[in-house]
C-alpha cells in the first residue's frame, strides 16, 4: 500500500511558477512509475507528466512540453512537478498517482487506469 500526499498548489498569476510535491509512504515507492494528472471542472482527468521507475524516461502532455518538468527523489520518497510559464488553462486540481503493476524500468504509463494509488489532489489556480 502506498499513501500519497500532494502539496504546493495555490493561486498564481499567468506567467508564474509553482512546484508541486508528492510525498509517498511505503518501502516500495522507488519501484513505482509515478504520474501527475489534472482535472478541470467538466473535463476528463488527463496525464500532464509521468516518470518511469528508473527516473530516466518521462512523458509530458503537449501543452506542458517546455514548461513542466517532472522529477523524482527516491531517497526522499517524493516526486515533483515544476510548472513554469503557467497559463489560465492550467487551472485544475492536480493529482499524484503511483503505478505498482508496471515491471519495465523504462515504461511510462499515461492512462489513469494504469495507476493504482492516488493522492487527494491539490488545487492550482492561474489568474489572467
C-alpha positions as CSV (number, residue, x, y, z in Angstrom):
1,X,0.0,0.0,0.0
2,X,1.2,3.5,-0.9
3,X,-0.1,6.7,0.6
4,X,0.4,9.8,-1.5
5,X,0.1,13.4,-0.3
6,X,0.4,16.4,-2.7
7,X,1.4,19.9,-1.7
8,X,2.5,23.1,-3.4
9,X,-0.7,24.2,-5.1
10,X,-2.1,27.6,-4.9
11,X,-3.1,30.8,-6.7
12,X,-0.6,32.3,-9.1
13,X,-0.7,34.9,-11.9
14,X,-0.3,33.9,-15.5
15,X,3.4,33.5,-16.3
16,X,4.3,32.5,-12.8
17,X,5.6,29.2,-11.5
18,X,4.7,26.5,-9.0
19,X,6.3,23.4,-7.8
20,X,4.1,20.6,-6.7
21,X,5.4,17.9,-4.4
22,X,4.0,14.4,-3.8
23,X,5.3,12.6,-0.7
24,X,4.8,8.8,-0.8
25,X,4.8,6.4,2.1
26,X,5.8,2.8,1.6
27,X,9.0,0.9,1.2
28,X,8.4,0.0,-2.5
29,X,7.9,3.6,-3.7
30,X,11.1,3.6,-5.7
31,X,9.8,0.7,-7.8
32,X,6.7,2.5,-9.0
33,X,6.2,4.6,-12.0
34,X,4.7,8.0,-11.0
35,X,2.4,10.4,-12.7
36,X,0.8,13.8,-12.3
37,X,-2.7,14.3,-13.6
38,X,-5.1,17.2,-13.6
39,X,-8.8,17.6,-13.8
40,X,-10.6,20.8,-14.5
41,X,-14.4,21.1,-14.0
42,X,-16.3,19.4,-16.7
43,X,-13.2,17.8,-18.2
44,X,-11.7,14.4,-18.1
45,X,-8.6,13.7,-16.0
46,X,-5.5,13.9,-18.1
47,X,-1.9,13.0,-17.5
48,X,0.3,16.1,-17.6
49,X,3.6,14.3,-16.8
50,X,4.8,10.9,-15.8
51,X,8.1,9.3,-14.9
52,X,9.2,5.7,-15.2
53,X,10.7,3.6,-12.4
54,X,14.2,4.4,-13.5
55,X,13.6,8.1,-13.5
56,X,15.2,8.4,-16.9
57,X,12.1,8.1,-19.0
58,X,9.4,10.8,-18.9
59,X,6.2,11.8,-20.6
60,X,4.6,15.3,-21.0
61,X,1.3,16.4,-22.4
62,X,1.9,18.5,-25.5
63,X,0.6,21.7,-23.7
64,X,3.2,21.2,-21.0
65,X,6.3,20.5,-23.0
66,X,8.9,23.1,-22.4
67,X,7.0,24.4,-19.3
68,X,6.6,21.4,-17.0
69,X,9.4,19.2,-15.5
70,X,8.7,16.0,-13.6
71,X,11.4,14.6,-11.3
72,X,11.7,12.1,-8.5
73,X,13.9,11.8,-5.5
74,X,13.7,8.2,-4.3
75,X,15.8,8.9,-1.2
76,X,13.0,11.3,-0.1
77,X,10.1,9.2,-1.5
78,X,9.0,12.3,-3.4
79,X,8.1,13.2,-6.9
80,X,7.9,16.8,-8.1
81,X,6.2,18.7,-10.9
82,X,7.9,22.1,-11.7
83,X,5.5,24.2,-13.6
84,X,6.7,27.4,-15.3
85,X,5.0,30.0,-17.5
86,X,1.7,29.0,-16.2
87,X,-1.5,29.8,-18.1
88,X,-5.1,30.2,-17.0
89,X,-5.9,26.9,-18.9
90,X,-3.6,25.1,-16.4
91,X,-6.1,25.7,-13.7
92,X,-7.3,22.4,-12.3
93,X,-7.0,20.0,-9.4
94,X,-3.6,18.2,-9.7
95,X,-3.3,14.6,-8.6
96,X,-0.3,12.5,-8.0
97,X,-0.5,8.8,-8.8
98,X,1.6,5.6,-8.5
99,X,1.6,2.6,-10.8
100,X,2.6,-0.6,-9.0
101,X,2.0,-3.0,-11.8
102,X,4.5,-1.9,-14.5
103,X,7.6,-4.1,-14.4
104,X,9.6,-2.4,-17.1
105,X,12.1,0.2,-15.8
106,X,11.6,2.3,-19.0
107,X,7.8,2.2,-19.3
108,X,5.9,5.4,-18.6
109,X,2.2,4.9,-18.0
110,X,-0.1,7.7,-19.1
111,X,-3.7,6.4,-18.7
112,X,-5.5,6.8,-15.4
113,X,-6.4,3.1,-15.4
114,X,-2.8,2.2,-15.3
115,X,-2.4,3.8,-11.9
116,X,-3.2,2.1,-8.6
117,X,-2.8,4.7,-5.9
118,X,-3.9,8.4,-5.9
119,X,-3.4,11.4,-3.7
120,X,-6.2,13.7,-2.6
121,X,-5.3,16.4,-5.1
122,X,-4.1,20.0,-4.8
123,X,-5.8,23.0,-6.4
124,X,-3.8,25.1,-8.9
125,X,-5.4,28.3,-10.0
126,X,-3.8,30.6,-12.6
127,X,-5.3,34.1,-12.9
128,X,-5.1,36.1,-16.1
